[in-house]
């Protein structure tokens, strides 16, 4: 395990050593030495990158892109399911009611105003209250 490694003296301020002690296990390191080696390699990567200002942000950016893409994927699937349920409801209502085009357009406009007023959080109870009012 240690055959290719070299031992040397390392001088460090006590507060820095305390930070290493507190954090090395959070990084899934088996030892402080492994943690320090990973930190040194990361810093070397930063120093040798062509765009030093973009080193850490590129890591953060790529991570955020994955998170946003997955969130977008879940949102798209949920919107599809909601659209299907809404289409079913609209067809049931259309099949059981005779609504003329002028009334439908007026209702659409009024509903758009009401949803905008409520910032998109219209509940069934809100719709009942609105119909009574």
Wavefront OBJ file of the C-alpha trace (Angstrom):
o trace
v 0.000 0.000 0.000
v 2.779 2.472 0.914
v 5.476 1.088 -1.412
v 5.193 3.957 -3.931
v 4.665 6.691 -1.369
v 7.308 8.836 0.292
v 7.187 10.112 3.822
v 8.215 13.687 4.615
v 7.757 16.276 7.348
v 4.787 18.557 6.962
v 4.422 21.709 9.012
v 0.933 23.040 9.458
v -0.793 25.540 11.735
v -2.862 23.880 14.488
v -6.150 25.340 13.222
v -5.464 23.971 9.712
v -4.675 20.537 11.129
v -7.883 20.715 13.163
v -9.853 21.432 9.965
v -8.241 18.422 8.298
v -9.118 16.267 11.303
v -12.759 17.412 11.227
v -13.236 16.989 7.480
v -11.216 14.078 6.141
v -13.880 11.462 6.921
v -16.617 13.569 5.301
v -14.683 13.253 2.056
v -14.631 9.442 2.405
v -10.885 9.468 3.067
v -9.355 6.728 5.195
v -6.673 9.029 6.593
v -5.568 12.615 6.960
v -2.754 11.899 4.509
v -5.232 10.834 1.824
v -7.279 13.984 2.435
v -4.210 16.237 2.199
v -3.053 14.465 -0.974
v -6.472 14.989 -2.586
v -6.382 18.658 -1.552
v -2.906 19.113 -3.026
v -3.934 17.429 -6.287
v -7.031 19.632 -6.498
v -4.928 22.751 -5.938
v -2.394 21.627 -8.559
v -5.289 21.161 -10.974
v -6.381 24.695 -10.209
v -2.888 26.109 -10.687
v -2.228 24.289 -13.953
v -5.606 24.936 -15.553
v -5.528 27.421 -18.413
v -8.399 29.463 -17.026
v -7.685 29.647 -13.305
v -10.732 31.796 -12.654
v -12.967 29.169 -14.211
v -11.631 26.053 -12.466
v -13.980 25.827 -9.513
v -16.927 27.455 -11.304
v -16.700 24.838 -14.092
v -16.987 22.071 -11.506
v -19.941 23.796 -9.870
v -21.509 24.621 -13.238
v -21.345 21.044 -14.509
v -22.869 19.761 -11.262
v -25.663 22.319 -11.418
v -26.357 21.470 -15.071
v -26.952 17.831 -14.129
v -29.225 18.830 -11.248
v -31.223 21.246 -13.429
v -31.512 18.713 -16.260
v -32.883 16.055 -13.902
v -35.274 18.554 -12.341
v -36.410 19.644 -15.806
v -36.962 16.005 -16.759
v -39.120 15.359 -13.661
v -41.058 18.584 -14.216
v -41.695 17.686 -17.847
v -43.011 14.235 -16.887
v -45.323 15.760 -14.265
v -46.586 18.416 -16.686
v -47.338 15.685 -19.231
v -49.347 13.731 -16.649
v -51.247 16.861 -15.615
v -51.961 17.730 -19.256
v -53.412 14.245 -19.831
v -55.666 14.541 -16.751
v -56.767 18.031 -17.810
v -57.591 16.761 -21.317
v -59.736 14.001 -19.800
v -61.595 16.509 -17.610
v -62.131 18.916 -20.506
v -63.558 16.158 -22.671
v -65.914 15.019 -19.907
v -67.138 18.584 -19.355
v -67.479 19.205 -23.105
v -69.458 15.975 -23.551
v -71.925 16.809 -20.765
v -72.432 20.564 -21.356
v -73.387 22.686 -24.309
v -71.283 25.838 -24.128
v -71.286 28.326 -26.984
v -68.006 29.705 -28.304
v -68.611 33.273 -27.065
v -69.262 32.067 -23.484
v -66.231 29.803 -23.646
v -63.946 32.660 -24.772
v -65.342 34.952 -22.041
v -64.843 32.233 -19.431
v -61.286 31.651 -20.654
v -60.457 35.337 -20.228
v -62.014 35.498 -16.763
v -60.199 32.339 -15.667
v -56.885 33.751 -16.902
v -57.456 36.912 -14.831
v -58.396 34.886 -11.735
v -55.396 32.546 -12.002
v -53.112 35.568 -12.488
v -54.647 37.270 -9.444
v -53.991 34.149 -7.354
v -50.454 33.708 -8.783
v -51.345 30.333 -10.270
v -52.454 28.740 -7.010
v -56.125 28.228 -7.845
v -57.769 25.485 -5.808
v -61.078 23.740 -6.376
v -62.477 25.622 -3.361
v -61.392 28.908 -5.008
v -63.253 27.915 -8.184
v -66.417 27.101 -6.219
v -66.245 30.457 -4.391
v -65.639 32.233 -7.708
v -68.634 30.513 -9.346
v -70.896 31.490 -6.413
v -69.660 35.124 -6.459
l 1 2 3 4 5 6 7 8 9 10 11 12 13 14 15 16 17 18 19 20 21 22 23 24 25 26 27 28 29 30 31 32 33 34 35 36 37 38 39 40 41 42 43 44 45 46 47 48 49 50 51 52 53 54 55 56 57 58 59 60 61 62 63 64 65 66 67 68 69 70 71 72 73 74 75 76 77 78 79 80 81 82 83 84 85 86 87 88 89 90 91 92 93 94 95 96 97 98 99 100 101 102 103 104 105 106 107 108 109 110 111 112 113 114 115 116 117 118 119 120 121 122 123 124 125 126 127 128 129 130 131 132 133
